[in-house]
């Protein structure tokens, strides 16, 4: 099931589910988003991309799909 992660609140919820750390005092939302996505990618690559892209896989743009393929190691 696709999931959206549009804001910091949704990221903090996902971080708790994944037993990831809390956002650091001087960390931006984008920095936290990328750190969480990197952490999750080892266990659930698609969800990590949903975190990174802010939207579920069913809403990804062509560029987001290309990024997913590059990150997964596919040559496009």
MARVEX-328242 format. One record per residue (C-alpha): residue number from 0; x, y, z; residue in three letters. Coordinates in nm, 4 decimals. Layout:
seq, px, py, pz, type
NUM, X, Y, Z, ALA
...
//
This chain:
seq, px, py, pz, type
0, 0.0000, 0.0000, 0.0000, UNK
1, 0.1512, 0.3348, -0.0997, UNK
2, 0.2152, 0.5873, 0.1776, UNK
3, 0.2641, 0.9642, 0.1743, UNK
4, 0.5107, 1.1446, 0.4008, UNK
5, 0.4234, 1.5100, 0.3350, UNK
6, 0.5435, 1.6765, 0.6546, UNK
7, 0.7639, 1.6544, 0.9613, UNK
8, 0.4874, 1.4974, 1.1703, UNK
9, 0.4611, 1.2039, 0.9284, UNK
10, 0.8406, 1.1670, 0.9269, UNK
11, 0.8551, 1.1605, 1.3052, UNK
12, 0.5862, 0.8902, 1.3104, UNK
13, 0.7763, 0.6826, 1.0559, UNK
14, 1.0980, 0.7285, 1.2548, UNK
15, 0.9279, 0.5826, 1.5625, UNK
16, 0.7937, 0.2850, 1.3655, UNK
17, 1.1398, 0.2164, 1.2221, UNK
18, 1.3106, 0.2782, 1.5606, UNK
19, 1.5124, 0.5606, 1.4108, UNK
20, 1.6399, 0.8572, 1.6074, UNK
21, 1.4538, 1.1832, 1.6734, UNK
22, 1.5199, 1.4926, 1.4657, UNK
23, 1.8275, 1.6806, 1.5824, UNK
24, 1.7932, 2.0330, 1.7187, UNK
25, 1.9820, 2.1953, 1.4280, UNK
26, 1.8635, 1.9555, 1.1545, UNK
27, 1.6309, 2.0654, 0.8737, UNK
28, 1.3301, 1.8630, 0.7675, UNK
29, 1.5021, 1.7742, 0.4392, UNK
30, 1.8159, 1.6554, 0.6199, UNK
31, 1.6067, 1.4429, 0.8554, UNK
32, 1.3993, 1.3112, 0.5615, UNK
33, 1.7109, 1.1989, 0.3753, UNK
34, 1.8712, 1.0439, 0.6842, UNK
35, 1.5512, 0.8510, 0.7586, UNK
36, 1.5168, 0.7423, 0.3952, UNK
37, 1.8775, 0.6188, 0.3922, UNK
38, 1.8143, 0.4235, 0.7139, UNK
39, 1.4897, 0.2674, 0.5865, UNK
40, 1.6361, 0.1793, 0.2447, UNK
41, 1.8271, -0.1119, 0.3942, UNK
42, 1.4998, -0.2783, 0.4972, UNK
43, 1.2321, -0.1393, 0.2623, UNK
44, 1.3642, 0.0342, -0.0473, UNK
45, 1.0231, 0.1419, -0.1815, UNK
46, 0.9149, 0.2993, 0.1477, UNK
47, 1.2484, 0.4791, 0.1663, UNK
48, 1.1763, 0.6340, -0.1719, UNK
49, 0.8257, 0.7293, -0.0582, UNK
50, 0.9854, 0.9068, 0.2387, UNK
51, 1.2368, 1.0776, 0.0110, UNK
52, 0.9703, 1.1792, -0.2454, UNK
53, 0.7030, 1.2763, 0.0114, UNK
54, 0.4394, 1.0731, -0.1771, UNK
55, 0.3494, 0.7083, -0.2327, UNK
56, 0.4916, 0.5159, -0.5280, UNK
57, 0.1623, 0.5468, -0.7152, UNK
58, 0.2114, 0.9269, -0.7346, UNK
59, 0.5770, 0.9389, -0.8400, UNK
60, 0.6709, 1.1570, -1.1341, UNK
61, 0.8870, 1.0333, -1.4189, UNK
62, 1.1886, 1.1995, -1.2557, UNK
63, 1.1150, 1.0304, -0.9223, UNK
64, 1.0875, 0.6934, -1.0984, UNK
65, 1.4223, 0.7556, -1.2702, UNK
66, 1.5807, 0.8480, -0.9363, UNK
67, 1.4457, 0.5251, -0.7842, UNK
68, 1.5998, 0.3212, -1.0644, UNK
69, 1.9356, 0.4961, -1.0294, UNK
70, 1.9394, 0.4468, -0.6524, UNK
71, 1.8498, 0.0796, -0.6948, UNK
72, 2.1466, 0.0266, -0.9246, UNK
73, 1.9646, -0.0034, -1.2559, UNK
74, 2.1190, 0.1681, -1.5542, UNK
75, 1.8756, 0.3846, -1.7475, UNK
//
